[in-house]
């Protein structure tokens, strides 16, 4: 009888009925293995996107009117557009950021979970990086759409029917950059969830 009462008392201490949460004397959960894998995916997608965009160069023969001037050779390069230069810079920053944070994740992977201040700092920097990537992707995507469709209201002609290879490179880079932005959002969610679990 005494043993049963003691067990009931211990159960009451461990479980808070009003909150429904069970306290634990163990260390807080460490999700940095998942964090490391996500940051590795971020690095791979950012680097591939950067390489694809930087190598997006194409030369085409453009007819010149009126005759008899014939035709000229015109190039299409990423550095002819400030939007694409912005995306290149954002991808470079994201690559360096992913390397630095991967080193941190690897260092704390097998150790107790870091403090709440460190997790909060990761959330802030991940949000900042996600905002930079999202703005760069949106800006480059807008220019890419103009290249694909043009705009008859402003007399901006499309050029993807001429520079098809260049546009395919740009489109692939934008898609990979969007994937990198989604990974950054997932990293924010993971850090926030880890911080949430520490408070319970």
Secondary structure, 3 states (H helix, E strand, C coil): CHHHHHHHHHHHHHECCCCCCECCCCCCCCCHHHHHHHHHHHHHHHHHHHHHHHCCCEEEEEECCCCCCCEEEEEECHHHCHHHHHHHHHHHHHHHHHHHHHHHHHHHCCCCCCCHHHHHHHHHHHHHHHHHHHHHHHHHHHHHHHHHHCECCCCECCCCCCCHHHHHHHHHHHHHHHHHHHHHHHHHHHHHHHHHHHCC
